[in-house]
Amino acid sequence: WIHLFSVVGDLGSAMELGQEKEELEQQLEEMSEREQEAGEQLVEIRSIRKTVGDKEKRLSTVLDDLKKEGSTAEELQTELKSLQSDIAAKKAEVNRMRGLQVERRQEIRSVQS
């Protein structure tokens, strides 16, 4: 205050300037604290973003695996149906051939008699 009084030359003005100086210093200190808090929040945000990115990558990998397994399952279903169809066709062929075999045996018996 004494320094301000010697510069300004008016005690009232010096007191006002001193009070303004103290208020500005207080605001500066508060701003510094807020800046520090903002920095801490940025670090936390970066950490959360990294975690989210890691989780998104994992999710993408899992979804890709599911798609592969899904298409594999579909392929296996298609192959299974195809095999079942082939089996049914082969069974029908076996039955037809057995029928022919029975007919031929009967023909042979009739010729032998």
C-alpha positions in Angstrom: 0.0 0.0 0.0 2.8 2.3 0.9 4.4 1.7 -2.5 1.1 2.3 -4.3 0.5 5.5 -2.2 3.9 6.8 -3.2 3.2 6.0 -6.9 -0.4 7.3 -6.9 -0.1 10.0 -4.3 -3.6 9.5 -3.1 -4.3 7.2 -0.1 -7.9 6.4 -1.3 -6.8 5.5 -4.8 -3.9 3.5 -3.4 -6.3 1.5 -1.2 -8.6 0.9 -4.2 -5.7 -0.2 -6.3 -4.5 -2.5 -3.5 -7.9 -4.1 -3.2 -8.2 -4.6 -7.0 -4.7 -6.1 -6.9 -5.7 -8.5 -4.2 -8.9 -9.4 -6.1 -6.9 -10.0 -9.3 -4.4 -12.2 -7.4 -7.2 -14.2 -5.9 -8.8 -14.6 -9.3 -5.5 -15.7 -10.7 -5.1 -18.3 -8.0 -8.6 -19.6 -8.6 -8.0 -19.7 -12.3 -4.8 -21.6 -11.7 -6.7 -24.1 -9.5 -9.4 -24.5 -12.2 -6.7 -25.0 -14.8 -5.1 -27.8 -12.7 -8.6 -29.4 -12.3 -9.2 -29.1 -16.0 -5.8 -30.8 -16.7 -6.7 -33.6 -14.3 -10.1 -34.0 -16.1 -8.3 -34.1 -19.5 -6.1 -36.9 -18.2 -9.2 -38.8 -17.0 -11.0 -38.2 -20.3 -8.0 -39.5 -22.2 -7.9 -42.6 -20.0 -11.7 -43.2 -20.5 -11.3 -42.7 -24.3 -8.5 -45.2 -24.3 -10.6 -47.7 -22.4 -13.5 -47.1 -24.7 -11.3 -47.5 -27.8 -9.9 -50.8 -26.3 -13.5 -52.0 -25.6 -14.6 -51.1 -29.1 -11.7 -53.0 -30.7 -12.6 -56.0 -28.5 -16.2 -55.7 -29.5 -15.3 -55.5 -33.2 -13.1 -58.6 -32.8 -15.9 -60.5 -31.0 -18.5 -59.5 -33.7 -16.1 -60.6 -36.4 -15.6 -63.9 -34.7 -19.4 -64.3 -34.3 -19.9 -63.5 -38.0 -17.3 -66.1 -38.9 -18.9 -68.7 -36.6 -22.3 -67.7 -37.9 -21.3 -68.2 -41.5 -19.5 -71.4 -40.6 -22.7 -72.6 -38.9 -24.7 -71.7 -41.9 -22.2 -73.5 -44.2 -22.4 -76.5 -41.9 -26.2 -76.4 -42.0 -26.2 -76.3 -45.8 -23.6 -79.1 -45.9 -25.7 -81.1 -43.5 -28.9 -80.7 -45.5 -26.9 -81.6 -48.7 -25.6 -84.8 -47.0 -29.0 -85.7 -45.7 -30.4 -85.3 -49.2 -27.6 -87.4 -50.6 -28.2 -90.1 -48.0 -31.9 -90.2 -48.8 -31.1 -90.5 -52.5 -28.6 -93.3 -51.8 -31.1 -95.1 -49.6 -33.7 -94.9 -52.4 -31.1 -96.3 -54.8 -30.3 -99.1 -52.4 -34.0 -100.0 -52.1 -34.4 -99.8 -55.9 -31.4 -102.1 -56.4 -32.7 -104.6 -53.7 -36.0 -104.6 -55.6 -34.2 -105.4 -58.8 -32.2 -108.1 -57.0 -35.4 -109.7 -55.8 -36.9 -109.6 -59.3 -33.8 -111.2 -60.8 -33.8 -114.0 -58.2 -37.4 -114.6 -59.0 -36.5 -114.7 -62.8 -33.7 -117.1 -62.1 -35.9 -119.4 -60.0 -38.6 -119.3 -62.7 -36.1 -120.2 -65.4 -34.6 -123.0 -63.2 -38.1 -124.5 -62.6 
